[in-house]
Amino acid sequence: MKKLALIIPLAFAIAGTAFASYSFLDTFVVVKNAKKITFSSTFDIPLGPTASSSSNPSSSKSSKNSKTSSSSTSSTPTVTPTEHNYYEGLTAEEIETLFTSTKVFKEREHYSDSDIYIDITTHRDDADTTTYYVADIRIKNLGYFRTALAKDQFGQNIKERTSDICKRKKGILGINGDTYGSQEGGYVIRNGNLTPGQFRSTKNLERKKPEDLIVKKDGTFEIIDERETSFEQVLEQNPLHVFSFGPALVNKNEVTVTERDEVGVALSGNRNQRCAIGISSPGHYYFVVSDGRNNESRGISLYTLANIMKDLHCETAYNLDGGGSATMWFDDGTGNANDLAHLINTPGQLQGDSSVKQREVSDIVYIGKEQ
């Protein structure tokens, strides 16, 4: 018993010394990576804002490569973004300052509130022939990553302008979708809705690369090939959205198109207006739209677009409908279409035509809080 009485205090002393040493090293010596931020995502639509700590207002932050600044089910999964080089040098507290306790909206440039951060920058391609626009998006709730249908109806040949859909949904940032309504096949799911007549489970193998994009309910992206994937296997991925246009531009950090790849028959070789979405990590996304087919902007190839997405550190990126459909709309989230709400890009132009003409589309992808 005397030995035991001596051993127990000695053990506590050793443990205490070890813990104190670890705490000192962890605090002052060991270099640590940026902390992860947990994004809570709920998929009952509509969603209200999630709780978040108050933060300091931030100035808009340009992309590193900028040349010109300018449901059928209900769940509450936790989304933890993977560590990525994009966040290198930023602490969790510094990332949090991107969000603002009150809404900030700057025309053609910036939106932030306690849950959503959007920063838009304007660029020229490496050949200095085309203007494109990059929207850096960070959201704390995956439910703010939404899609909407033309006239709120699922089906073929139902169309509406991107801006009109986005305004009706009180979206903050909207781009055109995958023109699913112009195709008879291709997997389609929107907002996790598996109600009969509100999704499509048939394939479209007429595409050169019948690749689809799954936006999962954990906030990640997955590229699938319809030639090798059944709809039942798609459902096993727990999809929030499924897009069927393509092709994939970046997959697992690698560019997956060549300089010769194109979508169908291009009107001007392989240089066209483009629209793409990409993911850096769950909760951190990019929308990219380019101008084209006019004297100021010739357009870009899929290969150039893919390299733009990779340069933005997108782990996965996907090509959406382009050409005259390529549209980016920016608003303050009220849907009032006031003087500040506007088109970011110049859609619908052909050579020698200086007018701006939005093409009506089947659907849009947008960031917003209200329906």
C-alpha positions as CSV (number, residue, x, y, z in Angstrom):
1,M,0.0,0.0,0.0
2,K,2.9,2.4,0.8
3,K,4.4,1.7,-2.7
4,L,1.0,2.3,-4.3
5,A,0.7,5.6,-2.3
6,L,4.0,6.7,-3.8
7,I,3.3,5.5,-7.3
8,I,0.0,7.3,-7.8
9,P,1.3,10.9,-7.0
10,L,4.4,10.2,-9.2
11,A,2.2,9.1,-12.1
12,F,0.1,12.3,-11.8
13,A,3.3,14.4,-11.7
14,I,4.7,12.8,-14.8
15,A,1.3,13.3,-16.7
16,G,1.1,16.9,-15.6
17,T,4.6,17.6,-16.8
18,A,4.0,16.0,-20.2
19,F,0.7,17.9,-20.7
20,A,2.4,21.2,-19.8
21,S,5.2,20.5,-22.2
22,Y,2.7,19.6,-25.0
23,S,0.7,22.8,-24.3
24,F,3.8,24.9,-24.5
25,L,5.0,23.4,-27.8
26,D,1.5,23.4,-29.3
27,T,1.0,27.1,-28.5
28,F,4.4,28.6,-29.1
29,V,6.6,26.2,-31.1
30,V,4.7,23.9,-33.5
31,V,3.6,25.5,-36.8
32,K,0.0,24.8,-37.4
33,N,-2.1,24.9,-40.6
34,A,-5.2,27.1,-40.9
35,K,-8.0,25.7,-38.9
36,K,-11.0,24.1,-40.6
37,I,-14.3,25.8,-40.6
38,T,-17.5,23.7,-40.1
39,F,-20.3,24.5,-42.5
40,S,-23.7,23.4,-41.4
41,S,-26.0,22.4,-44.3
42,T,-29.7,21.8,-44.2
43,F,-31.7,20.9,-47.3
44,D,-35.3,21.8,-46.4
45,I,-36.0,24.6,-48.8
46,P,-36.5,27.5,-48.2
47,L,-33.8,28.1,-45.6
48,G,-33.3,30.9,-43.2
49,P,-29.9,32.2,-42.3
50,T,-27.7,30.1,-40.0
51,A,-26.3,31.4,-36.8
52,S,-22.8,32.7,-37.1
53,S,-20.4,34.8,-35.0
54,S,-20.3,38.5,-35.7
55,S,-17.4,39.5,-37.9
56,N,-15.6,42.6,-39.0
57,P,-16.5,44.1,-42.4
58,S,-14.1,43.1,-45.1
59,S,-12.9,44.7,-48.3
60,S,-13.4,42.8,-51.5
61,K,-10.6,40.3,-52.2
62,S,-9.3,39.8,-55.8
63,S,-8.3,36.5,-57.2
64,K,-4.6,35.7,-57.3
65,N,-4.6,35.6,-61.1
66,S,-6.5,38.9,-61.7
67,K,-5.2,41.1,-64.4
68,T,-8.0,43.6,-64.1
69,S,-9.7,44.2,-60.8
70,S,-12.8,45.2,-61.1
71,S,-36.3,17.4,-51.7
72,S,-37.4,14.7,-50.9
73,T,-35.4,14.2,-47.8
74,S,-34.4,16.4,-44.9
75,S,-31.1,16.2,-43.0
76,T,-28.5,18.2,-41.1
77,P,-25.1,16.9,-42.1
78,T,-21.9,18.6,-41.1
79,V,-19.7,19.8,-43.9
80,T,-16.0,20.2,-43.0
81,P,-14.0,21.8,-45.8
82,T,-10.7,20.0,-46.7
83,E,-7.5,21.9,-46.1
84,H,-6.4,23.5,-49.4
85,N,-3.6,25.7,-50.6
86,Y,-6.1,28.5,-51.3
87,Y,-6.4,29.0,-47.6
88,E,-2.6,28.9,-47.0
89,G,-1.6,31.7,-44.7
90,L,-5.2,32.4,-43.5
91,T,-6.4,31.5,-40.0
92,A,-10.0,30.6,-39.3
93,E,-10.5,34.0,-37.8
94,E,-9.1,35.7,-41.0
95,I,-11.5,33.6,-43.1
96,E,-14.3,34.6,-40.9
97,T,-13.7,38.3,-41.5
98,L,-14.7,37.7,-45.1
99,F,-18.3,37.7,-43.8
100,T,-20.0,40.8,-42.4
101,S,-22.5,41.2,-39.6
102,T,-24.6,43.4,-41.9
103,K,-25.3,43.1,-45.6
104,V,-22.7,44.8,-47.9
105,F,-23.5,45.1,-51.6
106,K,-21.2,46.8,-54.1
107,E,-22.3,47.1,-57.7
108,R,-20.4,44.7,-60.1
109,E,-18.0,43.7,-57.3
110,H,-19.0,42.4,-53.9
111,Y,-21.7,41.0,-51.6
112,S,-21.3,39.8,-48.1
113,D,-23.4,39.1,-45.0
114,S,-23.0,36.8,-42.0
115,D,-23.4,33.7,-44.1
116,I,-22.5,34.5,-47.7
117,Y,-19.4,36.0,-49.3
118,I,-19.3,36.7,-53.0
119,D,-16.5,38.6,-54.7
120,I,-16.4,39.2,-58.5
121,T,-13.3,40.1,-60.4
122,T,-12.8,40.9,-64.1
123,H,-10.0,39.3,-66.1
124,R,-8.5,39.0,-69.6
125,D,-7.2,35.7,-70.9
126,D,-3.5,35.2,-71.5
127,A,-3.8,36.1,-75.2
128,D,-5.6,39.3,-74.1
129,T,-8.4,38.7,-76.5
130,T,-11.3,37.9,-74.2
131,T,-12.9,39.2,-71.0
132,Y,-14.1,36.8,-68.3
133,Y,-15.6,37.1,-64.9
134,V,-14.8,35.1,-61.7
135,A,-17.2,34.9,-58.8
136,D,-15.4,33.7,-55.6
137,I,-18.2,32.3,-53.4
138,R,-18.1,31.1,-49.8
139,I,-21.2,30.0,-48.0
140,K,-21.8,28.7,-44.5
141,N,-25.0,26.8,-45.4
142,L,-25.1,24.6,-48.4
143,G,-28.8,25.3,-48.8
144,Y,-27.8,28.7,-50.3
145,F,-26.4,26.8,-53.3
146,R,-29.6,26.5,-55.2
147,T,-31.0,25.8,-58.7
148,A,-34.3,27.1,-60.2
149,L,-36.3,26.2,-63.2
150,A,-37.7,28.5,-65.9
151,K,-41.3,29.4,-64.9
152,D,-40.9,27.0,-62.0
153,Q,-41.8,24.1,-64.2
154,F,-39.8,20.9,-65.0
155,G,-39.9,19.9,-68.6
156,Q,-38.7,20.4,-72.1
157,N,-38.7,23.7,-74.0
158,I,-39.8,25.8,-71.0
159,K,-37.6,28.9,-71.1
160,E,-37.0,32.1,-69.3
161,R,-34.1,34.6,-69.0
162,T,-31.5,34.0,-66.4
163,S,-32.1,37.4,-64.8
164,D,-35.8,37.0,-64.6
165,I,-35.5,33.6,-62.9
166,C,-32.9,35.0,-60.5
167,K,-35.0,38.1,-59.6
168,R,-38.1,36.0,-59.0
169,K,-36.1,33.8,-56.6
170,K,-34.5,36.8,-54.9
171,G,-31.1,35.3,-55.8
172,I,-27.9,37.2,-55.2
173,L,-25.8,35.7,-57.9
174,G,-27.1,33.6,-60.8
175,I,-25.7,31.9,-63.9
176,N,-27.4,29.8,-66.5
177,G,-27.6,26.1,-66.0
178,D,-27.2,23.0,-68.2
179,T,-30.1,23.6,-70.7
180,Y,-31.5,20.2,-69.6
181,G,-34.9,21.2,-71.2
182,S,-33.4,21.2,-74.7
183,Q,-32.3,17.5,-74.3
184,E,-34.5,14.4,-74.1
185,G,-32.0,12.5,-71.9
186,G,-29.2,13.1,-69.4
187,Y,-29.6,12.6,-65.6
188,V,-31.2,15.6,-63.9
189,I,-31.9,16.3,-60.2
190,R,-32.6,19.8,-58.8
191,N,-32.6,20.8,-55.1
192,G,-32.7,17.1,-54.1
193,N,-36.2,16.8,-55.5
194,L,-37.1,13.2,-56.4
195,T,-40.9,13.8,-56.7
196,P,-42.2,12.0,-59.8
197,G,-42.0,14.2,-62.9
198,Q,-39.4,16.5,-61.3
199,F,-36.2,14.7,-62.2
200,R,-34.8,12.7,-65.2
201,S,-33.3,9.3,-65.0
202,T,-32.7,8.6,-68.7
203,K,-29.2,8.8,-70.3
204,N,-28.0,11.0,-73.1
205,L,-25.1,9.1,-74.7
206,E,-25.0,11.3,-77.9
207,R,-22.5,13.7,-76.2
208,K,-18.9,13.1,-77.0
209,K,-18.2,12.9,-73.3
210,P,-21.5,12.1,-71.5
211,E,-20.2,13.3,-68.2
212,D,-22.5,14.6,-65.5
213,L,-21.8,16.7,-62.3
214,I,-23.2,15.6,-59.0
215,V,-23.3,18.2,-56.3
216,K,-23.6,16.1,-53.2
217,K,-25.3,16.9,-49.9
218,D,-22.0,17.0,-48.1
219,G,-21.0,20.0,-50.3
220,T,-18.6,18.0,-52.6
221,F,-18.6,17.6,-56.4
222,E,-18.4,14.3,-58.2
223,I,-18.0,13.7,-62.0
224,I,-19.7,10.6,-63.4
225,D,-19.8,9.1,-66.9
226,E,-23.3,8.0,-67.9
227,R,-21.9,5.2,-70.0
228,E,-20.6,3.6,-66.8
229,T,-23.1,4.8,-64.1
230,S,-26.7,3.9,-63.6
231,F,-29.2,6.3,-62.1
232,E,-29.4,4.0,-59.0
233,Q,-25.7,4.6,-58.5
234,V,-26.2,8.3,-58.8
235,L,-28.8,8.2,-56.0
236,E,-26.3,6.3,-53.9
237,Q,-24.1,9.5,-54.0
238,N,-26.8,11.4,-52.0
239,P,-27.2,14.1,-54.7
240,L,-28.5,17.6,-54.2
241,H,-28.1,18.6,-57.8
242,V,-27.2,16.7,-61.0
243,F,-26.2,18.5,-64.2
244,S,-26.0,16.9,-67.6
245,F,-24.1,19.1,-70.0
246,G,-20.3,19.0,-69.7
247,P,-17.7,18.0,-70.3
248,A,-15.8,17.9,-67.0
249,L,-13.0,20.5,-67.1
250,V,-11.1,19.5,-64.0
251,N,-11.3,16.3,-62.1
252,K,-9.2,15.4,-59.1
253,N,-7.1,18.5,-59.6
254,E,-6.3,17.5,-63.3
255,V,-7.4,19.2,-66.5
256,T,-9.6,16.6,-68.3
257,V,-10.0,18.3,-71.8
258,T,-7.6,18.9,-74.6
259,E,-7.1,21.8,-77.0
260,R,-9.3,20.0,-79.5
261,D,-12.3,19.3,-77.3
262,E,-15.5,21.2,-78.0
263,V,-19.3,21.0,-77.3
264,G,-21.2,20.1,-80.4
265,V,-20.7,22.4,-83.4
266,A,-19.0,25.7,-82.3
267,L,-20.0,28.8,-84.2
268,S,-16.5,30.3,-84.1
269,G,-14.1,27.4,-84.0
270,N,-13.4,26.5,-80.4
271,R,-13.6,30.0,-79.0
272,N,-16.9,30.8,-77.5
273,Q,-18.7,32.4,-74.6
274,R,-18.4,30.0,-71.6
275,C,-20.0,29.2,-68.3
276,A,-18.5,26.9,-65.6
277,I,-18.8,26.0,-61.9
278,G,-16.0,24.7,-59.7
279,I,-15.2,23.7,-56.1
280,S,-12.1,24.5,-54.1
281,S,-13.5,22.9,-51.0
282,P,-17.0,22.3,-49.5
283,G,-18.5,25.7,-48.9
284,H,-16.1,27.4,-51.3
285,Y,-17.1,27.6,-55.0
286,Y,-16.5,29.5,-58.2
287,F,-18.8,30.6,-61.0
288,V,-16.9,31.7,-64.1
289,V,-18.5,33.3,-67.3
290,S,-16.7,34.6,-70.3
291,D,-17.7,37.0,-73.1
292,G,-17.2,36.1,-76.7
293,R,-18.1,36.4,-80.4
294,N,-17.5,40.2,-80.6
295,N,-14.7,42.6,-81.4
296,E,-13.7,43.1,-77.7
297,S,-13.9,39.4,-76.7
298,R,-13.4,36.6,-79.2
299,G,-14.2,33.9,-76.7
300,I,-12.2,31.1,-75.1
301,S,-11.8,27.4,-75.7
302,L,-12.8,24.6,-73.2
303,Y,-9.1,24.0,-72.7
304,T,-8.4,27.6,-71.7
305,L,-11.5,27.6,-69.5
306,A,-10.3,24.4,-67.8
307,N,-6.9,26.0,-67.1
308,I,-8.6,29.1,-65.6
309,M,-10.5,26.8,-63.3
310,K,-7.4,24.9,-62.3
311,D,-5.5,28.2,-61.7
312,L,-8.4,29.1,-59.3
313,H,-7.5,25.9,-57.3
314,C,-10.7,24.1,-58.3
315,E,-10.4,20.4,-57.4
316,T,-13.4,19.8,-59.7
317,A,-14.8,22.0,-62.4
318,Y,-17.7,21.5,-64.9
319,N,-18.7,23.2,-68.1
320,L,-22.3,24.4,-68.3
321,D,-24.3,25.7,-71.3
322,G,-22.3,28.4,-73.1
323,G,-22.6,30.5,-76.3
324,G,-25.4,32.9,-76.2
325,S,-26.7,31.3,-73.0
326,A,-23.7,32.2,-70.9
327,T,-25.0,34.8,-68.4
328,M,-24.0,36.1,-65.0
329,W,-26.5,38.2,-63.0
330,F,-25.7,40.0,-59.7
331,D,-28.3,41.5,-57.3
332,D,-28.6,42.4,-53.7
333,G,-30.9,39.5,-52.9
334,T,-34.1,41.5,-52.8
335,G,-35.3,40.7,-56.3
336,N,-36.3,44.3,-56.8
337,A,-34.1,44.8,-60.0
338,N,-33.1,48.2,-58.8
339,D,-30.4,50.3,-60.5
340,L,-27.6,48.2,-58.8
341,A,-28.9,44.8,-60.1
342,H,-27.3,44.1,-63.4
343,L,-25.7,41.7,-65.9
344,I,-22.0,41.2,-65.1
345,N,-21.1,39.9,-68.6
346,T,-22.3,40.8,-72.1
347,P,-24.4,37.8,-73.3
348,G,-25.9,37.0,-76.6
349,Q,-23.6,39.0,-79.0
350,L,-22.6,37.8,-82.4
351,Q,-19.9,39.3,-84.6
352,G,-20.9,42.9,-85.6
353,D,-23.9,43.0,-83.2
354,S,-23.4,45.5,-80.4
355,S,-26.7,44.8,-78.6
356,V,-27.0,42.7,-75.5
357,K,-29.5,39.9,-75.8
358,Q,-30.1,37.4,-73.0
359,R,-31.0,34.0,-74.3
360,E,-33.9,32.3,-72.5
361,V,-32.8,29.1,-70.8
362,S,-34.3,26.1,-69.0
363,D,-32.7,26.6,-65.6
364,I,-30.2,28.6,-63.5
365,V,-27.7,28.0,-60.7
366,Y,-27.8,30.7,-58.1
367,I,-26.7,31.7,-54.6
368,G,-29.5,33.0,-52.4
369,K,-31.4,32.7,-49.1
370,E,-35.0,33.2,-50.1
371,Q,-37.3,31.4,-52.6
